[in-house]
Amino acid sequence: MGSDNPSPSPSLSVLLFLIISFLVGVGGTTSPFSVDEFGAVGNGRADDTQAFLDAWNVSCSSPTRTVLEIPAGKVYLVRPVNFAGPCNAKMKLVIRGTIVAPSDPGIWDKLDPEKWIYFLGVNWMVVEGGGTINGMGQEWWAQSCKRNKTNPCRSAPMAISFYQCKHLTMRNLTVTNSQKMHIAFFSSSHIRASHMTVIAPADSPNTDGIHLNESVSVVVKDSTIRTGDDCISIVANSSDIRIRHIVCGPGHGISIGSLGKAQAYDQVHNIRVDECLITNTQNGVRIKSWQGGSGYAQKIVFQNIWMKNVSNPIIIDQYYCDSTTPCENQTMAVKMDDISFISINGTSATKDAIRFACSDSFPCEKLFLKDIYLSLESGGPVAAYCWKATGHSSGLVYPPSCLSSAGDHGKQYYGSR
């Protein structure tokens, strides 16, 4: 465990804390630790990284459940740092103050460019407290190739990321201005995130709010996400995901994918997105995959969603291509089937309120539309576009469904253009 640079041996005060915490822990839960007790200054200028690491070492090593606090009213400057588990007992990280990243991307030279606050192999932890994590991403965005195509494309850190973690609860925190993705879970399970506020400018590149990668049994609810990319993105072998009560926008909507990039095999299934408000976003609810990939996306439900001025409110795109050069046509594709869109209402910023662009070789099947009403924000008619998409509809669906019946995969277009 440690930062990306070798850390010094524990100080005498840290060793004394370990002994005291053990002795107190024998009788029950230890008293809360504060990072200030380990030398953190909290003035926004002094480097508090080592104090955070020392405090983590003591808390994680405690034989009984511990509470580690970042006090309110202070600003702690923390460089790239790794907090590694497993810990000896359950623990709670209470963030009441503000943690800020170095504003200079040069700090990451010779370090992992994708990590800022990184948790590895930590189980049974609660992260809460009402405080703020600020990635100070402005300089990273200015250097992005998405903002300036003459710049080389380079990696950028995620504000807070978890790898191979289990049984995590994250609640009542603000994460803002991340260099790249704000909150990311990789190869993790049994995650509960709620009452989160994630904010970045609408033009900040790649600043997904919450990102799930190869993670299972995840609940994200009761949160507000306003960023420059997907409010929530779900990729690469994730399943049993529940998204509920999310206020999303601006950004790119709630997305599954992209899937199948670089001919990867990806599978996502058992996903439900329920009771969300999506406003002024590039997409609403979306599934996207690259040509040439394989695997499947199935048993997915989007329901009870209100949209306001959303481009592409309902979209499946098996021809996704986020590349500076055109993507080559390929026959392989990630299979899309058993996907439902139920009770989705509001306004579209574009005429194609429903768009299913599916693969010639692996058409979308068993799509279901029920109780859909989407009108054009600026007034006038809307349309539904289907290519190689089959399924059925129920109730009022407007624009009228363009889905073909099973076995008929032709191009369909319903509605006035």
N, C-alpha and C positions, 0 to 999 in steps of 0.2 A: 504494500500500500504506500502511496506517496504521490507527489507531483510528477510531471514528466521529467524533471531534473532530480538527481539524487538528493535526498533530504538528510540533514545532519542527524546524528544519534539523539535520542530523546534526552532532554535536559533533566537536571536533578529535580526541578519542580514538577515535571511531567511524571517522573518516576514516583515522587511522593504522592501525586494525585492518584496514580494507579494503586498504590498501597492503601491509601485512605479509602478509595472507592471500593476496593475489595473488602476491606474490613467493615465498612458501612453496609455493603451489599450483602454480607452474610446475614444481616438481620432483616433485609427487605430492600425495597427500591431505593436507589441512591438519590441524593438531592440533585436538582438541575445543575448542569455545568454551563457556564457562559464562556464564549470565546474570549471575552475580555480577561478572564482569569488566566489565560494562556498567552497574554501579551498583545492581543488585538487592540488596535488604537481606535479605528472606526471614524477617522476624519476624512475619508474619501481620497487621501493622498498617500498615506503610509501603506506599505505592502503588508497585508494581514494574512497572506497565504500560509505561512508556517504556523501561525497561531491557530488557524482553522485546522490544519493537519494534526497538530498536537492535541487539540480538543477532540478531534475525531478519534485519534488513537486511544485516548482514555475512555471515551464513551463506548466505542466498539469493543474494547477489551473488558469492559465491566462484566462481572458474572451475573448481574441482575439488570432488569430493565432500566434504562437511563433516559434522561432528557437533556439534549444539548440545545442551548438557546443562542440566537443571534439577537442581541438586545435592540429594542425600539429606539428611534431617535438618532441613530448613527448610520454612517455609510462606510461599508467595508470594501476596500479594493482588494480583489482576489485574482491572482494570475491563474493560468490553466492548472487544474488540480484534479487528482484522482482520489476518490474515496473508495477503498476496497473492503469487501467483506470476505467471508461471512463474519458477522459479529457474534459475540458470545451469547447475547440475549437480544430480545426485542428492544428497539429504541425509537425515540421520537426526536425529530429535528424541528425545532420551533424557530421559524424565521419571522421576527417582528420588525427588524430594521431593514436596511437596503444593502444588497450585495451588488457591486458593480464590477464589470470587466475592464481591463486596460483598453483604452480607446485606440491604441496604436497596433495595427495588425503585425508590425514587426516583432512584437513580443512573442509571436508564435513561430518565429524562425527556428528551424531545427526541432520544433515540437510537433506533435500531432495537430494538423491544422483543423481537424473536425471536432476537437474537444475543448470545452471550457470547464464547466462543472460536470464531472463524470463519476457515476457510481457503478461499481463492478461487483457482481455477486453479493449484493446486499438483500437480505430477506427480512420480512416482518418489520418494516419501518413505516412510520407515519411522518410526513413532511407537511407542516401547516404553519399558521401563525399570523396571517394578515400582512406580511411584509412584501418586499419587492425584489426581484432579480432582474437586473438591467444589463443587457448584453452590449450596450454602447456600440451598436452595429453601424453607425453612420459612415465611418471610414471604409468598412468592408463593402457596404452597398455602393459607395462611390467608385470602388475599384472593380465592381462586378462587370463581367462581360455582357450581362443582360441589360445593364444600364448603358454601357459603352462598348459596342461590338468590336472596337479596336483593342480593347483590353484582353489579355489572355484569360481564359477561364481557369479559376483556381478554387480550391475548396475553402470553406469557411466554417467556423465552429458552430455547434449547436449550443444554445445557452445552458440547458441542463439535460443530460441524457443518462439513461439507465441501460445496462447491459447484463443479461443473465440474472435478473433480479426477480424475486417472487414475493407475493403478498405485500404489495406496497399500497399505501393510501396517501394521496396527495390532495390537499384541499385548502381553500381560502388563501390563495397566494396570487400575486400579480407577477407576470413575466412579460417583459417589454423590450423592444428594440434589439432582439436577438441578431447576432451576426448572420445566422442562417435559420434553421428550424429552432423553434422556441423550446419545446418539450418533446423528447423522443424516447421511445421504448424499443429496445432491440432484444429479441430472444428472451422475452420476459413473460410472466404469467400472473394471473390473479391481481390485476391492477384496478384500483378504484381512484378516479380523479373527479373532483367535484368543486363547485364554487370557485373556479379558476377564472382569472381575467388575463387575457393574452392580447397585447396591443403592439402594433407597429404600423408605420405609414403604408398607405395603399400601394405605393410604388417601390416598397422595399423588396428586393428580389429573394425568392426562395425561403421566405420567412414563414413556413407552415406553422400553424398554431400548435397542434398536437399530432405527432407522427407515430404510427404503429407499424413495426416491421418484425415479422416472424414472432408475433406475440399472440397469446391466447387468453381467453377469459378476462376481458377488459370491459370496464364500464366507465364511460365519460358522460357526465351529466351536469346540468345546472350551471353552465359556464358561458361566458361571453368571449368571443374570439374575433378580433378585427386586425387583419394583417395584410401582407402583400401577396400571399400565396394561399394554398388550401387552408381552410379553417381546421379541418381534420383530414389527414391522409392515412389510408390503410393499404399496406402493400405486403407482398412476399410472404405467403404462407402464414397468414393471420386468420384466426377463426374465433367464434363465440364472442363477438363484439357487440356491445349495446351502447348506442349513442342516443342521448335523450335530453330534451330541454336545453338546446344550444342556440344562442343568438350569434349569428355568423354574418360578417360583412363589415367593411369591404374585404375582398380577397377573391379566391377562386372557388369558393363553395366547399361542399363536403364530398371528398373524392375517394373512390376505391381505385388504386393504381397510382402511378402507372405500373402495369404488369407486363412481364415477358420481354423486358429490355435485354438486348444482346443475346437473344435466343434462350433466355432463362425459362426454367419451369417454375411457375408460380401457381399457388392455389389459395384462394380465399373463400370462406363459406361461413354460414350461420352468422349473418350480420344484420342488425336491425337499427335503423335510424328513425327516431320517433319524436314528434312534437318539437320541431325546430322552426326558427324564424331566420330566413336568409334574405338579406337586402343588399342591393347594389354590388353584386358579385359577378365575376366573369362566367361562372357556372353555378348551377343550383346543386342538384344531386347528380353525380357523374361516376361512370365506370370507364376507365381508359386503359388501353393496352397497345403495345407495339406489335407490328407485324413480325412474324418469325418466332415468336415465343410459343410456349405450350403450357398446359395446365388448365385450370378452370376457375371461374367465379360463379358461385351458385348459392341458392338458398339465401337470397338477399332481399330485404324489405325496406323500402323508404315509405314512411306513412305519416299523416297528420303534419304536413309541412306547409307553411305559409311563405310565399315569396313576394318580394317587392323589387321591381326594376332589375330583374336577373337575366343576364344573357344565358342562353342554353339552359333553361330551367330543369329539363329532364334530358339527359344525354348518355348514350353508350357509344363509345368511339373506339373501334378496333383498328383504327388507322392513326393512332396518336403518333406524333413525330415532333419531339422537342429538339430539333437539330438545325444547325445553320445551313445544312445542305439537305436536299430532298431525300427521303427515306426510300430504300429499294422496295418494290413490291415483292411480297413473299406469300407463299401459300399457307404456312403454318400460322396458328393463332391460338391465343388463350380462349377456351370455350366459355361462352356466356349462356347460362340457362337458369330457369327457375328464379326469376327476378321480378319483383312486384313494386308497383308505384300506386299508392292508395291515398286518397284524400289529400291531394296536393292542389293548392289554390294560390292565386295571386296574379302578378303581372310579369310579363316578359319584356326585356329590352330589345329582343330580336323577333323576327317573324316566325322562325322555326322554334316554337316553344317546346316541341318534342322532337328529338332527333336520335334515331337509331341507325348508326353507320356500322354495319356488321360485316364479317369476313365472308368472302365467296366460298371458301372451303370449309369454314366452321361457323355457320350462321348462328345468330342468336335465336334461342328457342325457349318456349314456355315463359314468354314475357306476359305480364298481366297489368292492365290499367284499370283502375276503378275510381270513380268519383274525382275526376280531374277537371278543374276549370282554370285555364290560364288565358288571360287577355293581354293585348299589347299595351304596354305602359303609355305609349304616345297616341293610342287610339288606332282603330283599324283592325283588319282581320289577322289571325295567326294561323299557322299551319303545323302539320306533323309530317316528318319525313322518315321513311323507313327504307333500308336496303338490307335484304337478306335477314329479315326479322319476322319471326312468327310468334303467335300467342293469341290472347283474346282480351276482351274488355267487358266491363260491367258497370251499370249505372250511367250517370251522365259523364261523358268524356269529351272535353273541348280543349283544344281542337280535336275533331273526330279522330279516332284511332286509325292508324295506317297499317296496323299489324296484319300480316297475312295468316291464313289458316295453315295448319301443319302440312308440310309438303309443297307449299307454294312460297317460294323465296324470292319472288320478283320485287322490283322496285315499286314502292307505293308512296303516293303523296296525297294527303288530304288537307283541304283548307285552301283559302285564297292566298296568293302571293302578292 
